[in-house]
């Protein structure tokens, strides 16, 4: 399971080091793609299909929302292999999408990691903390249905 928040930097050539605790869980080949809320998702290649199934649902119908999600994710997805020090190169297209600057965070979010612009995440985290009680209440209502 991917857990924690890790500060990192983007160096020359759009290179960054994936934190060791995340690397241990992610394996040897990763998928990077645009993710929701203007961040980048980082998953083990072996987990990418399972993540897509969670988004698409299990019906397999290719509805407009499914096609839109597939276009959003697949068209921005890149397979990356870290070097011996765990460094990867972030594609310029993804850096632009997520507004990444030199300082970033890697977030472990269960079955995936997310890469955020440090300033954007610092601000978003305040809202997430403020609304956490509302989130759990809403989730518990959905479970009861």
N, C-alpha and C positions, 0 to 999 in steps of 0.2 A: 504494500500500500504506500502511495506517495503522500508524504506529510511534510509540513513545515514551510517556512518562508526563508528564502536565501537571497541575500544581496549579491549582485554580480555586476560586472562591467562588460561593455562591448568595446573591444580594442580595434586597432587598425585592421582593415580587411573584413569588418563585420564579424569578428570572431568573439566567442564567449565560451566560458567553461561551465559545463553542466555540473552542478554540485554533486559531490560523491554519493551522498545518500540517495539522490534521485537516480544517478547512473546505475547503482546496484540493482534497483528495481526495474529500470527501463531496458536493460539488456544491451545488445550490441548495435542494433539498427533502430533508428527513431523515425517517426513521421512528425513533421512540423506543418502547421496549417493555420489559416485565419481561424479565430474563435470568436465567440460572442463577446459583446461588451468591449470590443476593440483591444483584445489581447491575442497572443499566439498560444495555440495548444501544442503540447509536446507529449507524444505517447510512444510506447513501444510499438514497433511495426506489427507485432503479433496481436496487439490489443486494438488496433485501429478499426477493424471490422466490428468488434463488439461495441465500441463507442458509437459507431454509425448506427448500429441496430438499436441502441438506446434512443437515438434521436429520431430515427425513421419509424420506430414501432415494429411490431412483428407481423403485420398484415402483408407486407410486401407489395402493396398497391403503390403505383407510381403516380401519386397525386401531385398537384401543383406545389404544396408545401414540401413534399419529399424531394421533388426535382429542384426546388429552390435551395434546399439544404444541401443537396448533393453538389449543385453548382458552386455554392459558397465554399464548401469544404474541399471537394476534389480538385477544383481548379486552382486552389491555392496551396495544395499539399506538396511537400517535398520530402523525399527520403534522404536522411542524413546519417552518416557514420562518424562517430566521434573519433578523434585521434587518440594517441596513447595517454594524453593528459586529460581526456574528456572534453576537449574543445570541439565546438561545431561552428560552422559558418552560417549566419542567419541571412537568408535571401533578402535583398534590398526591398522587394515587394512587401514582404512581411514586416520589415522594420518600418516602412512607411505607413502601412495599415495600422500598426499598433502604436505609432508615434514614439518608437523607442529612441532613447538618447543613450549617452554613455552609461548611465546608472539604471539598472533594471533589477527586478525581482523574479526569481523562480518561485512559484507557489506549488506545493504538493497538494493535489485536490483528489485524493482517493485513487482513481484509476487513470488519472492524467496529471500532467504538470501544466501550468500556465506561465507565460512570460509576459510581464507587465512593465510598462514605463514606471519608474520608481515614484515620481510625483503623482501620476494618475492613481496608482494603487494606494499610496498613502492617503489620498483624499477619499477614494472609494471605500477603503477599509473602515473609515469613520462611519460612513453610512451603513455598511454591513453590520458593524457592531451595534449601531443605534437601532437597527431594524431586526436584529436577530430574534427577539421574542416574537415579533409579528410573523416571521418566517416559520418558526416552529408551530405556532398556532394554526397557520394556514395549512401546513403540511399535515398536521394531526386531523384537521377537518377532512382533507382529501382521503386519508387512510380509513376514516369511518364510513365512507361511502361505498 
